[in-house]
Amino acid sequence: MSGDPSEECAVSGDPSEECAVSGDPSAGTPPNPFAVPRLFVETDPLNPLRHEEHLDYYVAVDHTEESFQDFQKRFQDVADLLHEGRLVLVSGEKGCGKTTLINRCAHWLRGRIEADRQDVEVVDLTREAQDSDTIPVRRSNVSRALVDNLHALTLLKSDLVYETRDDADSTYRNLPTCLAAGQWLIVLLPRAELAEELRYYAVRAPKRMVFFAETTPEVGTQHAPGRTIRLQVDAFEHEHATLFATDRLRRLPTGTLPPLAPTALDEFLQDNRKTTIGEIQRLLFGVYETLRVQEDRPDEVTWNHLARHFISVSRRLREQP
């Protein structure tokens, strides 16, 4: 292979932005097998709520499949939600796939509720609070955004909850009576790092409503009311990284890009170091984004290609002002 792969593209702060070239087989440039289709940033979390085809991109690594199956069992019967809501709390380190799992669970739950011929709306409020905000400000912002969304969707049959939308307590107390009897809600909350904030939603979740939130492992293990359903994702061992890579590489047209050497990830993740789905996704996306625009490609991708790319990205991130 000629040249240093790490110098083929100008890397910005996000490794996912290394090259702006899209896959165009007709132009002789093969697609990147680690790019997720129909996302603004190709390494963003899977989101079948918006793109149904993303369901085919889930891989059973670490606790993700186990957690998803546990979630399905908990909501096979949704009758209890007619009396009180739930908080689904997904905990894990950064990059472990919390958002991806939440999107999958929310997509499945939406279908489960619709199977009972009920109307259900998914409201995404994940960007409606800042980490620097106090808990009362965060509650108020989320409450106001929720009601504004429902108002825009014409789902409110009364103005009562709209008039008091800055008061979170009043919002969750009055919301069920301001919605049609057959209207259900799935609400994606902003990431939270304080148990107090999560306990608030667990206690106040109105009937016919399920809150989803993600948090750190430390907060996820703290006490929460019985109506909280806890799910967990975690860093994983080398064989899970290889499993993920194998799934993505099976999508490659034969002979277009070099395969990953069988021991490449094991050698890269030496000393039994665990990794995350986010780390492996960004690493392999970057390596293959470089290879796909090269004319001279190796027969296979080895640990050396992975290491050189990793070092290159790390160096450029350190050089940023």
C-alpha positions in Angstrom: 0.0 0.0 0.0 1.5 3.4 -0.9 1.6 6.3 1.5 0.3 6.6 5.0 -3.5 5.9 5.2 -3.7 8.4 8.1 -2.7 11.2 5.7 -5.2 10.5 2.9 -8.0 12.6 4.5 -8.0 15.8 6.6 -9.4 14.8 10.0 -11.5 17.2 12.0 -12.4 16.9 15.6 -14.9 14.1 14.9 -13.3 11.0 13.2 -16.6 10.4 11.4 -15.9 13.6 9.4 -12.6 12.4 7.9 -13.8 12.4 4.3 -16.8 13.9 2.6 -16.8 11.4 -0.2 -20.0 9.3 -0.4 -20.1 5.8 -1.8 -20.8 5.7 -5.5 -20.2 2.2 -7.0 -21.0 3.6 -10.4 -18.1 6.0 -10.1 -15.7 3.3 -9.0 -15.6 4.2 -5.3 -17.1 1.5 -3.1 -19.3 2.4 -0.2 -18.0 2.4 3.3 -19.4 -0.7 5.0 -19.3 1.0 8.4 -21.4 4.0 7.3 -25.0 3.8 8.5 -27.4 5.0 5.7 -29.6 8.0 5.9 -27.8 9.7 8.8 -26.4 13.2 8.7 -23.3 11.9 10.4 -22.7 8.3 9.3 -21.5 7.1 12.7 -24.5 8.5 14.7 -26.6 6.0 16.7 -29.0 3.7 14.8 -32.6 5.1 14.8 -35.3 2.8 13.5 -37.9 5.3 14.8 -37.0 7.4 11.7 -35.4 4.8 9.4 -36.9 1.3 9.5 -34.0 -0.2 7.6 -31.7 0.5 10.6 -33.3 -2.6 12.3 -31.0 -4.7 10.1 -27.9 -3.0 11.6 -28.3 -4.1 15.2 -25.7 -6.6 16.3 -26.0 -8.8 19.5 -22.9 -7.5 21.3 -22.4 -7.3 25.1 -25.7 -6.9 27.0 -27.6 -5.2 24.2 -29.6 -8.1 23.0 -30.2 -9.4 26.5 -31.4 -5.9 27.6 -33.7 -5.6 24.5 -35.3 -9.0 25.2 -35.7 -8.1 28.8 -37.5 -4.9 27.7 -39.8 -6.9 25.4 -40.8 -9.2 28.2 -41.6 -6.3 30.5 -44.0 -4.8 27.9 -45.6 -7.8 26.4 -48.6 -6.8 28.4 -49.1 -3.0 28.4 -52.3 -3.0 30.5 -50.5 -1.7 33.6 -49.8 1.5 31.6 -53.5 2.3 31.6 -53.1 3.1 35.4 -49.5 4.5 35.7 -46.6 5.3 33.5 -43.0 4.0 33.5 -39.5 5.2 33.3 -37.1 3.1 31.2 -33.5 3.9 32.3 -30.6 2.7 30.2 -27.2 3.0 31.8 -23.6 2.6 30.5 -20.4 4.3 29.7 -20.0 6.8 26.8 -20.1 5.0 23.4 -21.6 1.8 24.7 -24.8 2.1 22.7 -27.3 3.6 25.1 -29.1 5.8 22.6 -29.1 3.0 20.0 -30.8 0.7 22.5 -33.3 3.3 23.5 -34.3 3.9 19.9 -34.7 0.2 19.3 -36.8 -0.2 22.4 -39.0 2.8 21.6 -39.5 1.6 18.1 -40.6 -1.8 19.3 -42.9 -0.4 22.0 -44.6 1.9 19.5 -45.4 -1.2 17.4 -46.6 -3.1 20.4 -49.0 -0.3 21.4 -50.2 0.1 17.8 -50.9 -3.6 17.7 -53.6 -2.9 20.4 -55.1 -0.4 18.0 -54.1 2.6 20.1 -52.7 5.8 18.9 -49.1 6.4 20.0 -46.8 9.3 19.5 -43.0 9.4 20.0 -41.8 12.8 21.3 -38.0 13.3 21.1 -36.9 15.8 23.8 -33.3 14.7 24.1 -32.0 18.1 23.2 -34.3 20.2 25.4 -31.9 20.6 28.4 -28.3 21.6 29.0 -25.9 19.8 31.3 -25.2 23.1 33.0 -28.8 23.8 33.8 -30.2 23.2 37.3 -32.7 20.4 37.8 -35.7 22.7 38.1 -34.7 24.5 34.9 -34.3 21.2 33.1 -37.7 20.0 34.3 -39.3 23.2 33.2 -37.6 23.1 29.7 -38.6 19.5 29.2 -42.2 20.1 30.3 -42.6 23.1 28.1 -41.1 21.4 25.1 -43.3 18.3 25.6 -46.5 20.3 25.7 -45.4 22.5 22.8 -44.8 19.4 20.7 -48.2 18.0 21.6 -49.9 21.3 20.8 -48.2 21.4 17.4 -49.4 17.9 16.7 -52.9 18.9 17.7 -53.1 16.1 20.3 -54.4 18.3 23.1 -58.1 18.4 23.6 -57.9 21.0 26.4 -55.8 24.2 26.8 -55.3 23.6 30.5 -52.0 21.8 30.3 -50.8 24.3 27.6 -51.4 27.3 29.9 -49.3 25.7 32.7 -46.7 24.1 30.6 -43.8 25.8 32.4 -44.9 24.0 35.6 -43.7 20.4 35.3 -45.8 19.1 38.2 -49.0 20.5 36.8 -48.1 19.2 33.3 -47.7 15.6 34.3 -50.7 15.7 36.7 -53.1 17.2 34.1 -51.8 15.7 30.9 -53.8 12.4 30.9 -57.1 14.4 31.0 -55.9 16.7 28.2 -55.2 13.9 25.8 -57.8 11.7 24.0 -58.5 8.5 25.9 -56.8 6.4 23.3 -53.7 8.5 23.0 -50.4 7.1 24.3 -47.0 8.8 24.5 -43.4 7.6 24.3 -41.1 10.4 25.5 -37.3 10.4 25.0 -35.8 12.5 27.7 -32.4 14.4 27.8 -29.4 12.5 29.2 -29.4 12.8 33.0 -26.5 12.4 35.4 -28.4 13.0 38.7 -30.5 10.3 40.4 -32.8 13.0 41.8 -33.9 14.1 38.3 -34.6 10.5 37.2 -36.6 9.7 40.3 -38.8 12.7 39.5 -39.8 11.2 36.2 -40.2 7.7 37.6 -42.7 8.9 40.2 -44.6 11.3 38.0 -44.9 9.3 34.7 -48.6 9.7 33.8 -50.7 6.8 32.7 -50.3 5.8 29.0 -46.9 7.4 29.0 -43.4 5.8 29.0 -40.3 7.9 29.6 -36.9 6.8 28.2 -33.6 8.2 29.7 -29.9 7.4 29.6 -27.4 7.9 32.3 -24.0 6.8 33.7 -23.4 3.4 35.3 -23.0 5.0 38.8 -26.4 6.7 38.6 -28.0 3.7 37.0 -27.3 1.5 40.0 -28.7 3.9 42.6 -32.1 3.4 44.2 -35.1 4.3 42.0 -38.9 3.7 42.5 -40.4 0.4 41.5 -41.8 1.8 38.3 -38.3 2.2 36.9 -37.2 -0.4 34.4 -33.4 -0.6 34.3 -31.5 -1.7 31.2 -27.7 -1.9 30.9 -25.0 -1.7 28.2 -21.3 -2.0 28.7 -17.9 -2.2 27.2 -17.2 -5.6 25.6 -14.5 -8.1 24.9 -12.5 -8.6 21.7 -14.8 -11.3 20.3 -17.7 -8.8 20.3 -15.7 -6.3 18.4 -15.0 -8.9 15.8 -18.6 -9.9 15.7 -19.6 -6.4 15.0 -17.0 -6.0 12.2 -18.0 -9.2 10.6 -21.7 -8.1 10.4 -20.8 -4.8 8.8 -18.3 -6.3 6.3 -20.8 -8.9 5.1 -22.5 -6.0 3.3 -19.4 -5.4 1.1 -19.7 -6.3 -2.6 -17.3 -9.1 -3.2 -13.8 -7.9 -4.2 -14.4 -4.2 -3.6 -12.5 -3.5 -0.3 -10.0 -5.7 1.6 -11.4 -7.8 4.5 -10.3 -7.4 8.1 -7.5 -9.8 9.1 -8.9 -12.4 11.5 -6.6 -11.2 14.3 -6.5 -7.5 13.6 -8.8 -6.4 16.3 -7.4 -8.8 18.9 -3.9 -7.4 18.3 -5.1 -3.8 18.3 -7.0 -4.3 21.5 -4.1 -5.9 23.3 -3.7 -6.6 27.1 -7.4 -7.7 27.3 -8.5 -4.1 27.0 -12.3 -3.7 26.6 -13.8 -1.5 24.0 -17.1 0.1 23.1 -19.4 -0.1 20.1 -18.8 3.6 19.5 -15.0 3.2 19.5 -15.0 0.3 17.1 -17.5 2.0 14.8 -15.5 5.2 14.5 -12.2 3.3 14.2 -13.3 1.0 11.4 -15.3 3.7 9.6 -12.2 5.9 9.5 -9.9 3.2 8.2 -12.3 2.1 5.5 -13.2 5.6 4.6 -9.5 6.1 3.8 -9.2 2.8 1.9 -12.2 3.3 -0.3 -10.7 6.4 -2.0 -7.3 4.8 -2.5 -6.3 3.1 -5.8 -3.6 1.0 -4.1 -5.3 -1.2 -1.4 -3.8 -3.9 0.8 -5.0 -7.5 0.5 -6.3 -7.3 4.1 -6.6 -4.7 6.9 -4.2 -5.6 9.7 -3.7 -4.2 13.2 -1.0 -2.0 11.8 -3.6 -0.1 9.6 -5.8 0.3 12.7 -3.0 1.5 14.9 -1.7 4.0 12.3 -5.2 5.5 11.9 -5.7 5.7 15.6 -2.4 7.5 16.2 -3.1 9.8 13.3 -6.5 10.8 14.7 -5.1 11.2 18.2 -2.3 13.4 17.0 -4.6 15.7 15.1 -7.0 16.0 17.9 -4.1 17.0 20.2 -3.0 19.7 17.7 -6.4 21.3 17.6 -6.5 24.7 19.4 
